[in-house]
């Protein structure tokens, strides 16, 4: 059995929005079932239903796309050089290092741009991933989405001093 090809990174393009929306929705529906009820998943995935609004959100952030064989398999969006706003990986590649590659990249970029720390509102599904990377829980949140509420945890990581200066 051969290893999966390595993922590559590139900046997001406006034309990527439909594929990235599909990745977000697949990740929500296929990866979060142990932590969220179906009505919560529906409300969460609906964030990407309005393709134009979703594309606009991506365009106002530093958005990187992970690809395998030229096809998008995950993405991360960094807002205000301080917040990991979106981080999603297609279920077919979950656990294969794609999210790690994306996080490594935005942490380095944010640090190179002078950020001292990064935060994220981590879903219950992603909380362990962020904690393993050194993110520390700051507070528990309850987020209203339509008629339902989703729980998540704000996490923060202090970036190392003296590295990645540009």
N, C-alpha and C positions, 0 to 999 in steps of 0.2 A: 504494500500500500504506500503510495507516494504522499508526501506532505503537501498540504495546501500551498498554493503559490503565495508568496509574500504580498502583502497589501502595499500599495503606493498611495501617496497623498498628493492632492492638487487643490487649488482654490475652487470653490463652488462657482458655477456659471448660472446665469439666469435660467437657462434651459434645463438645469438639474432639478428645479423645484418639484415637478411631478414625481420623479423617481425618489427624491428625498422624502416627500410626503408619504409615498408608498412604504418606504423603509420605516418611517416613524409609526405608521399604522400597523404594519406587520409586527414590529417590535412590541407595541402596546398589546395587541391581541394575542400574540404567541408567547411572550416572555413574562407577562405580569400577572397571569391568572392566579398564581398562588398568593398574591398580595392584594389584589383588587377585584371587586365584584364586576360582573359583566356590564352593569349600567355605568360604573365608573370608567371602565375601559372604553365604552362607547363615547362618553363625554370627552375623555382624554384624546382619543383618536380623532374626534371631530375638530380638534385644533388645526388639523391639516386639510380639512375638507374645502376650505376657501383657498384655492390654489394661489390666487392673486395676493391675498393677505399673507399667506405663508411665504411666498416668494419675496414679498416686501420685507418681512421679518428677517429672512436670511440675508437679504441685500444690505441691511443696516448693521450687520454683524460680520466679524471675521469668521467666515465659514469655510471649513476644510472638508473635503470629501475623501474617504478612503475607497480605493478601487482594487479589484482583483480581476486580472484579465481585461482591464479597461472598463469594467462595469462597477458602478457605485455599490458599495456594501455597507457603508456607514458614513456618519457625518457628525461634526461638532461645530457649534456656533459660539463664539466668544463675544460677549457684549461688554462694551465700555472698558475693555482690557482688564476686566475684573471679575466677570461672572461667566461661568460655563452655562449658557442659556439652554442649549439643546445638545444632547449626546445620545445618538441612537445607532444601533448596529442591527443589520438584518439578522433574523433568527437563524438562518442557515450558517452564519459565521460566528454566532455568539460563542464566547469562550475560546476563540482562536487568536486573541491578541489584537483585534481591530480597535476595540475601545481603548486599550492601553496605548496603541500607536497614536490615536487621535488625541488622547489626554496628554501624552508626552509632548506632542507637537504644540498644543495650545499653551501648556505650561512654559515651555521654552520661549515661545513667541511673546507671551505676556511678560515674562521676566526680562526678555531683551528690550521690551518697550517700557521697562521701569516699574512694572507691577511688583508689589511686595507680597501680595497674597492673591489667591483666587477663591471664589466661593461658587457653590452650586446648590440648587434645591433638588436634592436627590430623592428619587422615588424610593419606596420601601424595597423594590426589586434591586435598585442600583446602590443602595446605601453601603452594603458590604464592599463593593468594588471601590467606592471612593475612600472608605476607611482604610482599606489595604494600601491605598496610595498616599496615606498620611493626612487625609482630610478629617477634621475633627467636627463632630456634631455641635452645632451652636444652639439650635432651637427646633422644635417641632412645629409644623405648619398645617393648617387645614385650609385647603384652597377650594373655593366654590367654582364649579364648572357646570353651568346650566342649572339643572335641578339636583345635582349631586355634589358631594364633597370628596376631595381626594386628600389623603395625608401624604406629606413628604417632610424631609428634614433638611434644613439649611446646614451645609457643611462648609468648612473653610480650611485652606491649607496655606501655610506660610511658605513662600518660595525662598530657596537658599540664596543667601547673600553672595555677591562676588562672582556669580556664574553668568554665562550667556549675556554679557554686556555687548552692545553694538554701538 
